[in-house]
Amino acid sequence: MHRRGEHRRRLHLTRAIIAAAVGLAGVAAAGPASAAPPYETEGSLDSIAFTETTVASGSEARLDATWSLPDNPATPAGFVLPLPSGLQGLTDAFPLLAPDGAEMGHCEVSATELVCDIDSGYIAAHPLNISGTFNFWVQVQTTVAQDSRVDYVFGDVSAAVTVQASDTPCTVDCDFPGRESEKTGVLDRATGEISWSVKIAAPVEGMAGGEEIVVSDAPGSNHALLPDRTTVWQAPGLIVYPNNVEGPGEWTENPDAEVSPDGGDVSFTAQEGHFYDVTFVTRVSDGGVQGTYTNDATITVDGVATTVAASVLRQGGGGTGIGDDVARFSITKAVTGPAADVDVPEFTGRYSVRTPDGDVLDGDFSVSADETWTSADFPEDSVVHLSETAPAALPGIDWTTAEFSVNDFVLRGGESTPVTLTNGSALALGTFVVSKRVVGDGAVLLPDDRDFTVNYTYPAGPGYPAGSGSIEVPADGTPSESPALPVGATVELSEETPQAVDGTVWGDAEFSASSVTIARAETPTVLLTNSLTATDPGTDPGTDPGTDPVTDPGTDPVTDPGTDPVTEGALAVTGGGSGLPTLLTAGLLLSAGIALLAVRALRRRAALA
């Protein structure tokens, strides 16, 4: 039979061994990678494709993919890629490397899914345009009766490949043609062990018998022999496999073979009609970093040496990732003083960003009290200068200070620099003035040092509470000024009842304005008028109203009323005969009254001056 049949048999056996190894690896690795952590931000798979256009059913295939995260992702962030039916992952773990070689993420492959975690620290430093690539290996388990195009769906994207039929019955050149010396290897990804199989050449009839055979193994770098795993296998003849391919079969371990203590050398004597394989096992010592592992073997049959070599590619995945090194800043608005209690319009200002390349990027910001404005992203190491536009004027409040907590600062990559802009404020203040005027015929009796109490009240207003107080206003008309009060306050005025003045009665108080509004540029002036009335306006307020101002009213103002006002014993005067004394008395009273009125008038003028 043709050698093609043996080649197919070997391919079939190799696939079977790999499938078994992968299955065990998947079982071993499914635990730690089966549950992805809960992600605040899920990445997206943007594309995926097979590196080969055609793969055989049961063989391994590599997939290349691209991924990305949205800008400013919340952490933890990552993505999970379930594998579709027909593909089984080859257990693996690999880093996602940034351009500088630093690990920015980590991926694990199990039999059923691929899980990638993106490093939170890297995200914080590179929050924008985060994306990358990865590749991993799967076993194609889809079976087809004939070569078929299969589309494997991974969520929103898919990968198509032509799957070749396998294990179909052999119909041409299926007989065993004999074999040449050969070495092959299979890597168990779960354990890191490589099983190397050395096939010893033999004709169709098998060995002649009696040949002295020595096989020495020489592993390459970064993997070493496991001494107790070296085994010599023997098959007594040929069999036909289920796919109708003929080849050596019914393999058993050769109990007579001698193995060196280090497991690197075996020796045995061949039996007639037998076929022989030797298995050496090595273990990878670098975690799979090297990728490709080599192994040579020297086969000596009756002193004739033949060298065979093989290499194993660790079909491991890998990946990359990158994000932009950018930075930003934020401005939080704080207001102190009375303006903090007032609905203030937005505050505005300007920023100027000078990039490391010397470009100047200017812009505006607008922020309300107790809120935060966040800038766009700028290159790291840019320098930022901030300024504020004068805030909108408020009716009864003055802006005092405006202060940035930091200014002319450098933006650090992956960070947002917080800035607080604080505006201080104070109430605008003003006063009012009250003057006193007293009118009425009792005013002359008011002591000059008498004060009057004027009370005031005002309700709460923008930035200030309700308030009240009093001022003392002198009787002599001197103006009295109030304490400083909030501008815009409407002040209601009232007077306490004045202190009583003997011989007088107070009338109602009258304000020229019963309320005033405190203003910035002017001082409201109020005149408070009080009337004071003498209790007996027909008498001299300076004497006892019950007596005559000159003499006892019971007597004649000149002589005893029982005598003649001229000469005693004169004839009585009838009619107007007694009018002269009366006229004299009236004249005296009139003169005294005029004098008193003049004094009162002088006092009143002094009070009003």
VOGU-3710 file (C-alpha; in Angstrom, 3 decimals, decimal comma):
1> mhrrgehrrr> 0,000/0,000/0,000  0,967/3,673/-0,541  2,578/5,755/2,213  -0,339/8,197/2,057  -2,376/5,725/4,091  0,222/5,736/6,878  0,312/9,548/6,772  -3,466/9,696/7,220  -3,281/7,204/10,034  -0,638/9,241/11,816
11> lhltraiiaa> -2,688/12,410/11,313  -5,736/10,679/12,695  -3,843/9,419/15,738  -2,244/12,809/16,339  -5,623/14,512/16,222  -7,042/12,002/18,629  -4,204/12,554/21,087  -4,528/16,352/20,821  -8,287/16,181/21,266  -7,878/14,116/24,404
21> avglagvaaa> -5,240/16,487/25,747  -7,345/19,533/24,984  -10,394/17,950/26,600  -8,461/17,263/29,788  -7,003/20,756/29,705  -10,440/22,249/29,306  -11,742/20,320/32,312  -8,762/21,343/34,390  -9,009/25,001/33,461  -12,770/25,466/33,364
31> gpasaappye> -12,989/26,205/37,106  -10,912/29,365/37,474  -11,992/30,924/34,192  -15,627/29,855/34,100  -17,036/32,894/35,881  -16,047/36,373/34,808  -16,059/39,115/37,390  -19,002/41,533/37,219  -17,981/44,405/34,960  -19,225/47,949/35,347
41> tegsldsiaf> -18,234/48,487/31,720  -18,433/45,726/29,119  -16,003/45,882/26,239  -17,057/45,072/22,712  -15,712/42,584/20,186  -15,226/44,597/17,012  -13,941/41,911/14,649  -12,809/38,278/14,627  -11,421/36,003/11,900  -9,613/32,701/11,362
51> tettvasgse> -6,018/33,055/10,248  -6,474/30,126/7,836  -9,139/29,840/5,183  -9,438/26,065/5,595  -9,182/23,890/8,695  -9,683/20,163/9,124  -12,408/18,962/11,425  -10,814/18,016/14,739  -7,750/20,210/14,189  -6,670/23,440/15,861
61> arldatwslp> -7,154/26,875/14,424  -6,112/30,356/15,427  -8,520/33,280/15,708  -7,484/36,935/15,575  -9,779/39,606/17,010  -10,003/43,288/17,896  -11,709/44,800/20,952  -12,491/48,205/22,442  -13,951/49,982/25,464  -16,061/53,147/25,503
71> dnpatpagfv> -14,389/56,382/26,601  -14,062/56,990/30,326  -15,228/53,511/31,298  -16,288/52,785/34,851  -14,210/50,062/36,435  -13,924/47,135/36,679  -13,997/46,823/32,907  -13,458/43,909/30,563  -15,254/41,548/28,243  -16,392/37,947/27,988
81> lplpsglqgl> -16,420/36,065/24,687  -18,508/32,873/24,763  -17,367/30,354/22,159  -19,998/29,192/19,676  -20,966/25,571/19,235  -18,391/23,666/17,236  -15,367/25,464/18,702  -13,568/24,431/21,867  -11,007/26,756/23,401  -7,487/25,533/24,052
91> tdafpllapd> -6,866/26,396/27,682  -4,535/29,339/27,943  -3,763/32,588/29,741  -1,921/35,570/28,338  -1,401/39,294/28,996  -2,611/42,235/26,956  0,469/44,361/26,436  0,584/48,125/26,019  2,989/49,666/23,477  5,642/50,105/26,182
101> gaemghcevs> 5,445/46,420/27,074  3,538/46,951/30,303  0,635/44,644/31,029  -2,627/46,563/30,643  -4,930/43,568/30,805  -5,096/39,806/31,215  -7,034/37,120/29,340  -7,906/33,529/30,126  -9,206/30,931/27,689  -11,262/27,963/28,791
111> atelvcdids> -13,018/25,312/26,756  -16,140/27,475/26,514  -15,129/31,141/26,660  -12,459/33,800/26,668  -12,420/36,351/29,516  -10,312/39,516/29,497  -9,913/41,937/32,404  -8,606/45,439/31,653  -6,392/46,950/34,336  -8,215/49,716/36,251
121> gyiaahplni> -5,010/51,670/36,788  -4,309/51,695/33,072  -7,837/52,883/32,382  -7,439/55,740/34,873  -4,270/56,865/33,100  -5,568/56,275/29,565  -9,335/56,841/29,665  -9,941/57,453/25,967  -9,819/55,363/22,811  -9,007/52,153/24,681
131> sgtfnfwvqv> -8,710/49,287/22,226  -6,513/46,381/21,252  -6,137/42,985/19,682  -5,947/39,389/20,847  -5,509/35,938/19,365  -6,217/32,500/20,750  -6,538/28,912/19,622  -9,532/26,629/19,350  -10,184/23,105/18,274  -12,689/22,844/15,443
141> qttvaqdsrv> -15,141/20,157/16,525  -17,655/20,644/13,749  -18,051/17,462/11,717  -19,006/17,582/8,071  -19,599/14,887/5,483  -17,784/17,002/2,908  -15,831/20,217/2,897  -18,214/22,973/4,000  -18,135/26,709/4,681  -19,108/27,298/8,327
151> dyvfgdvsaa> -19,940/30,688/9,855  -19,228/30,874/13,600  -21,154/33,675/15,334  -19,612/35,605/18,241  -22,370/37,965/19,317  -22,494/40,840/16,827  -19,610/39,599/14,676  -18,769/36,286/13,034  -15,865/34,345/11,566  -16,195/32,022/8,577
161> vtvqasdtpc> -13,895/29,155/7,582  -14,038/26,091/5,359  -14,127/22,918/7,464  -12,671/19,865/5,808  -14,236/16,471/6,355  -12,130/13,997/8,339  -12,185/10,341/9,252  -13,896/9,403/6,030  -13,228/5,845/4,915  -10,063/5,459/2,872
171> tvdcdfpgre> -10,728/4,231/-0,652  -7,377/4,715/-2,411  -3,859/3,682/-1,306  -5,066/2,511/2,070  -2,512/-0,321/2,583  0,473/0,188/4,884  3,633/0,890/2,846  6,169/0,641/5,688  7,539/3,696/7,518  10,571/5,936/7,906
181> sektgvldra> 12,077/7,121/11,192  10,199/10,175/12,423  9,683/12,322/15,504  6,542/14,242/16,476  5,390/16,115/19,567  2,148/17,100/21,253  1,882/19,823/23,932  -0,502/19,469/26,846  -1,327/23,120/27,464  -2,808/22,464/30,888
191> tgeiswsvki> 0,294/20,798/32,335  2,974/22,290/30,104  4,145/18,777/29,216  5,243/17,783/25,717  4,930/14,168/24,651  7,571/13,343/22,006  7,037/10,210/19,897  10,008/8,669/18,050  9,022/6,238/15,321  11,662/3,692/14,287
201> aapvegmagg> 11,811/2,842/10,604  10,576/-0,606/9,533  9,460/-2,256/6,301  5,949/-3,560/5,720  6,917/-6,831/7,363  8,238/-5,154/10,505  11,716/-5,616/12,038  13,775/-8,616/10,972  14,426/-9,501/14,603  17,596/-9,312/16,703
211> eeivvsdapg> 18,467/-5,679/15,844  20,076/-3,785/18,733  18,314/-0,455/18,981  19,388/2,582/21,034  17,418/5,844/21,081  18,827/9,001/22,750  16,741/12,156/23,295  18,141/15,716/23,336  15,546/18,372/24,302  16,098/21,979/23,263
221> snhallpdrt> 15,983/25,042/25,533  13,353/25,798/28,187  12,000/22,272/28,583  13,472/19,249/30,333  12,970/15,491/30,429  10,786/13,807/33,015  12,880/10,639/33,692  10,070/8,359/34,835  7,938/9,042/31,805  10,176/7,479/29,110
231> tvwqapgliv> 8,464/4,418/27,565  9,138/1,962/24,709  6,042/0,770/22,823  5,751/-2,233/20,514  3,146/-3,497/18,033  3,259/-7,161/16,912  1,818/-6,507/13,469  -0,626/-4,563/11,295  -4,305/-3,817/11,751  -6,957/-1,953/9,760
241> ypnnvegpge> -8,311/1,104/11,526  -11,994/2,209/11,347  -11,227/4,606/8,516  -9,971/1,646/6,459  -6,316/2,685/6,826  -3,831/-0,092/7,520  -1,009/0,363/10,045  0,792/-1,077/13,088  -1,601/-1,761/15,939  -2,306/-3,384/19,275
251> wtenpdaevs> 0,421/-1,330/20,939  1,773/-2,465/24,325  4,665/-1,383/26,539  7,954/-3,247/25,996  8,895/-4,639/29,417  12,444/-5,588/28,412  13,622/-2,133/27,353  16,315/-0,469/29,468  15,922/3,203/30,370  18,751/5,378/31,701
261> pdggdvsfta> 18,260/7,082/35,095  17,776/10,491/33,447  15,227/9,051/31,003  17,193/10,264/27,995  18,418/6,928/26,631  16,665/3,604/25,921  17,961/0,352/24,511  16,257/-2,903/23,506  16,454/-5,854/21,084  13,919/-5,969/18,278
271> qeghfydvtf> 11,657/-8,905/17,717  10,781/-10,226/14,295  7,717/-8,626/12,687  7,378/-5,951/15,410  7,176/-2,166/15,103  8,574/0,207/17,738  7,914/3,711/19,059  9,662/5,458/21,949  7,941/8,162/23,993  9,890/10,903/25,822
281> vtrvsdggvq> 8,105/13,508/27,949  9,457/16,975/28,723  8,001/19,851/30,698  8,123/23,503/29,666  10,011/25,612/32,203  9,282/29,158/30,992  5,489/29,189/31,106  5,219/28,971/27,336  6,990/32,256/26,647  9,396/30,742/24,150
291> gtytndatit> 6,502/29,521/22,038  8,335/26,927/19,942  10,168/24,023/21,574  12,547/21,721/19,715  13,732/18,194/20,341  16,224/15,940/18,525  16,611/12,172/18,836  19,326/9,860/17,596  18,220/6,365/16,545  20,989/3,769/16,329
301> vdgvattvaa> 20,150/0,376/14,763  23,021/-2,094/14,831  25,492/0,798/15,010  23,923/2,864/12,240  22,752/6,239/13,565  19,920/8,375/12,221  18,864/11,736/13,661  15,298/12,871/13,657  14,022/16,233/14,887  10,727/17,840/15,738
311> svlrqggggt> 9,351/21,053/17,146  6,185/21,936/18,979  4,478/25,286/18,734  2,722/26,302/21,863  -0,489/27,469/20,308  -0,869/30,232/22,830  -2,770/33,426/22,576  -1,586/36,955/22,990  -2,948/40,433/22,849  -2,347/44,154/22,879
321> gigddvarfs> -4,076/47,210/24,222  -3,678/50,946/24,101  -5,438/54,065/25,352  -4,775/57,745/24,887  -2,669/59,575/27,485  -4,969/62,500/28,130  -5,989/64,644/31,069  -8,694/67,094/32,044  -9,725/69,433/34,817  -12,954/70,314/36,585
331> itkavtgpaa> -14,215/73,499/38,231  -16,536/73,345/41,224  -18,277/76,586/42,187  -18,476/77,674/45,824  -20,233/80,857/47,057  -19,781/82,255/50,551  -21,576/85,057/52,371  -25,165/86,166/51,818  -25,074/85,343/48,092  -24,959/81,668/49,060
341> dvdvpeftgr> -28,654/81,936/49,947  -29,646/83,712/46,742  -30,481/82,248/43,348  -27,443/83,485/41,417  -27,116/83,184/37,622  -24,337/80,995/36,236  -20,735/82,066/36,693  -18,563/82,203/33,605  -14,894/82,432/32,794  -12,126/81,530/30,406
351> ysvrtpdgdv> -9,438/78,882/30,280  -6,215/78,840/28,321  -4,405/75,526/27,803  -0,847/75,470/26,501  0,069/72,025/25,160  3,564/70,497/25,315  3,853/71,282/21,600  3,269/74,982/22,290  -0,276/75,169/20,956  -2,689/77,377/22,907
361> ldgdfsvsad> -6,264/76,144/23,248  -8,692/78,721/24,664  -12,264/78,183/25,757  -15,090/79,214/28,062  -16,595/77,606/31,115  -19,954/78,144/32,771  -20,890/76,724/36,153  -23,628/77,238/38,743  -23,138/77,459/42,490  -22,430/74,098/44,144
371> etwtsadfpe> -22,102/72,390/40,762  -19,107/71,108/38,778  -18,064/71,761/35,200  -15,672/69,317/33,520  -13,359/70,232/30,673  -12,683/68,392/27,477  -9,585/66,200/27,282  -6,188/67,751/26,646  -2,710/66,299/26,143  -0,984/65,385/29,364
381> dsvvhlseta> 1,600/67,876/30,688  -0,399/70,810/29,298  -0,473/73,967/31,470  -3,842/75,527/32,337  -4,588/79,144/33,258  -8,061/80,132/34,504  -9,832/83,471/34,837  -13,350/84,461/35,852  -15,683/87,011/34,336  -17,094/89,460/36,898
391> paalpgidwt> -20,276/87,872/38,311  -23,673/89,413/37,628  -24,533/92,267/40,024  -27,069/91,544/42,746  -29,445/94,253/44,098  -28,455/94,150/47,740  -25,232/92,128/47,709  -21,667/93,079/46,826  -19,162/90,543/45,449  -15,929/90,645/47,401
401> taefsvndfv> -13,289/88,081/46,399  -12,877/85,482/43,639  -10,251/82,803/44,188  -9,227/79,632/42,300  -7,934/76,888/44,588  -5,204/76,200/42,010  -4,161/77,975/38,846  -1,455/77,697/36,212  -1,298/73,973/36,889  0,030/71,019/34,882
411> lrggestpvt> -2,359/68,314/33,681  -1,252/64,829/34,666  -1,953/61,957/32,291  -5,036/59,959/33,133  -6,089/62,361/35,871  -8,716/65,054/36,271  -7,375/68,010/38,241  -10,079/69,381/40,594  -10,331/73,163/40,948  -12,626/75,097/43,290
421> ltngsalalg> -13,624/78,645/42,365  -14,848/80,499/45,454  -16,678/83,823/45,291  -17,159/85,757/48,524  -20,007/88,216/49,082  -21,228/90,798/51,600  -24,459/92,681/52,136  -24,645/96,187/50,736  -25,611/98,528/53,611  -27,287/101,890/54,023
431> tfvvskrvvg> -29,034/104,048/56,681  -32,015/106,347/57,211  -32,344/109,586/59,239  -35,141/110,799/61,519  -35,620/114,405/62,813  -38,095/115,545/65,497  -40,509/118,506/65,499  -42,886/119,370/68,361  -45,833/121,735/67,719  -48,658/123,074/69,845
441> dgavllpddr> -49,018/125,534/72,693  -47,443/123,068/75,102  -44,172/122,894/73,179  -42,656/125,684/75,312  -42,975/123,404/78,316  -40,942/120,530/76,743  -37,470/120,157/78,294  -34,683/120,731/75,740  -32,856/117,489/76,610  -35,854/115,263/76,016
451> dftvnytypa> -35,313/112,298/73,542  -37,939/110,344/71,629  -37,631/106,592/70,770  -38,356/105,541/67,187  -38,643/101,787/66,545  -38,043/100,167/63,174  -38,600/96,689/61,705  -37,974/95,085/58,325  -38,777/91,634/56,885  -36,260/89,103/55,578
461> gpgypagsgs> -34,930/89,721/52,109  -32,409/88,259/49,642  -29,400/87,255/51,687  -30,498/88,668/55,027  -32,927/87,794/57,836  -35,663/89,958/59,311  -34,462/92,615/61,738  -35,556/95,341/64,128  -34,134/98,047/66,348  -34,619/101,572/67,655
471> ievpadgtps> -32,961/104,986/67,552  -33,185/107,927/69,930  -34,248/111,228/68,350  -33,643/114,467/70,320  -36,448/117,000/70,770  -34,344/119,888/69,496  -34,613/118,696/65,867  -31,114/117,278/65,537  -31,220/114,436/62,931  -30,557/110,874/64,187
481> espalpvgat> -29,078/108,208/61,856  -29,975/104,532/62,023  -27,447/101,669/62,192  -26,311/100,165/58,866  -29,128/98,108/57,379  -29,373/95,864/54,270  -29,856/97,707/51,018  -33,287/96,944/49,661  -34,853/96,391/53,078  -38,255/98,063/53,540
491> velseetpqa> -38,202/99,611/57,019  -41,415/100,262/58,915  -41,263/103,099/61,517  -43,198/103,633/64,736  -42,741/105,768/67,828  -42,944/104,762/71,429  -45,377/106,882/73,458  -43,454/110,010/74,568  -42,822/110,737/78,241  -45,569/112,933/79,784
501> vdgtvwgdae> -44,976/116,681/80,279  -46,773/118,332/83,161  -49,640/120,560/82,121  -49,729/119,188/78,594  -51,255/116,443/76,504  -49,476/114,662/73,624  -51,302/114,366/70,355  -50,763/111,734/67,631  -47,291/111,303/66,100  -47,039/111,911/62,378
511> fsassvtiar> -44,180/110,593/60,206  -43,484/112,269/56,914  -43,038/108,671/55,675  -44,078/105,661/57,744  -41,674/103,358/55,834  -38,455/103,814/53,917  -36,379/101,590/51,592  -32,659/101,399/52,276  -30,693/102,423/49,211  -27,063/102,449/48,101
521> aetptvlltn> -26,687/106,013/46,865  -29,011/108,045/49,092  -30,122/108,251/52,696  -33,890/108,478/53,246  -34,862/111,331/55,661  -37,996/111,248/57,776  -39,552/114,086/59,836  -41,489/112,977/62,909  -43,973/115,621/64,145  -45,616/115,496/67,569
531> sltatdpgtd> -48,232/117,965/68,906  -48,104/119,017/72,564  -51,140/120,888/73,890  -51,395/122,786/77,215  -54,203/121,472/79,347  -55,725/125,105/80,007  -54,774/127,342/77,126  -56,671/130,437/78,722  -54,370/130,702/81,753  -50,778/131,479/82,235
541> pgtdpgtdpv> -49,088/128,135/82,101  -46,459/129,523/84,457  -48,833/130,264/87,424  -51,579/128,568/89,362  -54,618/128,760/87,088  -56,853/129,121/90,099  -55,529/132,639/91,057  -55,308/136,042/89,430  -51,981/136,628/87,888  -51,512/140,008/89,715
551> tdpgtdpvtd> -53,657/140,185/92,867  -56,095/138,168/94,767  -59,195/138,044/92,562  -61,321/138,719/95,602  -60,043/142,269/95,939  -59,872/145,357/93,786  -56,615/145,454/91,951  -55,962/148,992/93,395  -57,994/149,426/96,584  -60,277/147,472/98,764
561> pgtdpvtega> -63,463/146,932/96,775  -65,442/148,266/99,679  -64,065/151,810/99,174  -64,265/154,285/96,403  -61,370/153,830/94,039  -60,675/157,636/94,143  -61,646/159,069/97,577  -63,353/157,520/100,388  -66,850/159,060/100,979  -67,298/160,268/97,415
571> lavtgggsgl> -70,566/159,720/95,661  -71,050/156,405/93,995  -70,724/156,397/90,297  -73,560/154,710/88,499  -73,546/153,125/85,097  -69,920/153,289/83,924  -68,772/155,154/86,975  -66,752/152,151/88,108  -65,383/151,348/84,565  -61,987/152,923/84,995
581> ptlltaglll> -60,680/150,459/87,588  -61,991/147,625/85,458  -60,310/148,945/82,369  -57,057/149,290/84,213  -57,253/145,735/85,434  -58,027/144,450/81,953  -55,119/146,399/80,506  -52,733/144,895/83,004  -53,970/141,361/82,241  -53,691/141,958/78,520
591> sagiallavr> -50,115/143,172/78,848  -49,149/140,173/80,936  -50,700/137,778/78,391  -48,882/139,396/75,492  -45,615/139,093/77,364  -46,194/135,407/78,040  -47,085/134,760/74,414  -43,898/136,456/73,318  -41,855/134,211/75,620  -43,592/131,112/74,241
601> alrrraala> -42,910/132,232/70,693  -39,231/132,687/71,441  -39,014/129,218/73,002  -40,781/127,647/70,017  -38,401/129,248/67,540  -35,475/127,951/69,546  -36,918/124,420/69,435  -37,358/124,553/65,656  -34,025/126,182/64,907
//
